[in-house]
Amino acid sequence: MTDAETSAGLVPDRRLRLGVIGAGAWATFAHIPGFLPRAEIEPWIVNRRDPEALAAIRARFGFVHATTDWREVIEHRPDIVALTGPVALRAAQARAALEAGIHVLAEKPFTIDPADAWAIDRLARDRGLHVVLCYAWNEMGIVEQARRLIGGPDGIGEVEHVAVEMATIVRDLLTEGTTYLGDADVPQPRGETWSDPALSGGGYGQGQLTHALGLVMRLLPELRASDVAAFTSAAGARVDLHDAIAVRFEDGAIGSIGGASLPLGTFGNAHQLQIRITGRRGQVVLDMAAPRVARSMGGDDLEIALSDEDVRWSFDRVTNRIVDLVLGHTTDNPSPAGLGARVVEILDGMYRSAASGRIESVSRG
């Protein structure tokens, strides 16, 4: 489709051609199976560095083309490209796709450098193209319920404090490259994708806290960090396994953000995430593991009755989101490039502060 067709929300007279760059474990588990049930999608071209694994993925999912060079994916001009490989390459790949008129679904972490994230955001806006980040929590009803309690005339008022505590079963992934996908029929991740800082940009912060921060930015769309102080702990690994962050935001609010890597089998392999948003009039609690959404304001306590649909996690919502945006079926994007850039600012500040031992000002794009 042309940029004009995209801006007008016109449905093409052919299927949308899908390209996938970096088709590893998560792409074969979630991205590709998420796209292919849509009748509007044609599996056009897939990329992976390992020729043998690439051939198996191509045959399994029926891609027309396959290549070990990600640049050839761009040259084949898919309508949508999913960027699922190492984050160190993400900015260059996203820019190349957008410059070629291709809509982008980008895995998290979005980029390593905030300047790259904001440049991608500006480029997408200039070209009238969509960038959707893979924050599946942002697509859930439980998050929309929390958003409703925070804002508006009946909400908690001006936000003064944000507290985030996260613990997830990624210690084995970050130290040994062992996937937490169990016996799923997926290729094993390349260890260096997660454990080599030159490729990953870091460990728990990049791999997991990005999820929590993306959710916070969905809850509080005006929130933007100004200063960050942090400690990280590698506990013998090459990348951080545990993180502790203090943040000052532009509007005067402050926050604390903690993340811990757990070994496989801990608490039944359940991801744990609790967020507390404190405003001038009260507090909203969002507990993704419980699951629970509640608000308390001056003795007026409200507990939301959550439906099964509210708490159902599904990556298909992410792939459906970008397809529906491209087809003009929706204009709402819960995880745009600008949201991702605000997350990258905090993570970049975290790693700089942990290295310098000082409070670091956020790097602006």
Residue, then its C-alpha position, 0 to 999 in steps of 0.5 A: m500500500t502507498d502512504a496515501e492509502t494507509s492514511a486514508g485507511l483503505v483496505p487493499d485488494r490483496r492480502l497484506r504481505l508479512g515479513v519477519i526479521g529474526a525468527g527465533a523462539w518467540a517469533t515462532f511461538a507467538h508472532i507468526p502463529g498470531f498473524l497467520p490466522r488472519a485471512e488478510i495476511e500472506p506469509w511473504i518472507v522470513n529471516r533467520r541467520d541459521p540456514e537450517a532453522l530458517a528452512a524449517i521455519r519457512a516450510r512450517f509456516g509456508f513463507v514464499h521467501a526466506t533469507t539469512d540477510w535481514r536487508e533482503v526482507i526490506e527489499h522484498r517490500p512486505d506490507i508489515v514487518a515484525l522485528t523480533g531479533p536482537v535489540a542492537l539491530r532494531a533501530a536500523q531495521a525499523r528505520a529501513a522498514l519505514e523508509a521503504g514504506i513498511h509498517v512495523l511491529a517491533e519487539k521489546p526492548f524497542t531500542i537501546d538509545p532514546a535518540d533512536a526511539w524518538a527518531i523512529d517515532r518521528l519517521a513513522r509520523d512523517r511517513g503516515l506509517h504504524v509502529v506497534l510495540c509488543y506490549a501484550w499487557n497493554e491490550m488487556g481489559i484489566v489494564e483498561q479497568a485500571r486506566r479508568l480508575i486513575g483518570g478523569p474527574d472521579g480519578i485519584g487526581e494529580v499523580e505523585h508517586v508510582a511504585v512498580e515491583m516485578a519478578t519473572i522466571v528469566r534467570d535461566l534465560l539470561t544466564e544460560g539461554t534456556t527458554y521458559l517456553g517449556d517443551a514448545d516446538v520452537p528453536q532454542p534462543r541464541g544465548e548471546t541475544w540475551s547475555d551479550p550486552a553488545l546485542s541485548g543492551g542489558g539484562y533484566g531491565q531490557g528483557q523484563l522491566t521494559h514490559a512493566l514500564g510499557l504498562v506504566m506508560r499506558l496507564l499514565p500517557e503524560l508521564r516522562a522521566s527527568d532523572v534516574a538513580a539506579f543500582t543493578s546486580a549481575a550476581g555473576a552473570r554478564v548482564d543485570l539480573h536484578d534492578a532497583i531504580a528511583v525516578r523523578f518525573e517531569d511533573g514532579a512525581i517520583g517513582s520506585i521500580g524494582g525487578a528480580s530474575l527468578p529461576l525456572g519453577t519459582f511460584g509455578n513459573a508465574h510472572q509477578l507484577q504489581i503497580r501502585i499509582t498514588g495521586r493527590r486523592g488516593q491510590v490505584v493498585l494493579d496486580m497482574a498476578a492476583p489478578r486485582v484492580a482496586r482504588s481507595m480514596g478517603g475511605d471510598d474503596l472500590e474493587i473491580a470485578l474482573s471478567d475472564e476476558d479482562v484477565r486473559w493474556s493473548f499475544d494475538r491481540v498484538t498482531n491483530r492490532i497492527v493488522d487492524l491499524v493497517l487495514g483502517h479498522t481502528t485508530d487506537n494504538p496502545s503501544p506506539a513508538g512514542l510510548g516505547a521511547r519514554v520507556v527507553e529513556i528510563l532504561d538508558g538512565m538506569y544503566r548509565s546511573a548504575a555504571s556511574g554511581r550518580i543520578e543521571s539526567v534522562s537523555r532526550g531524543 
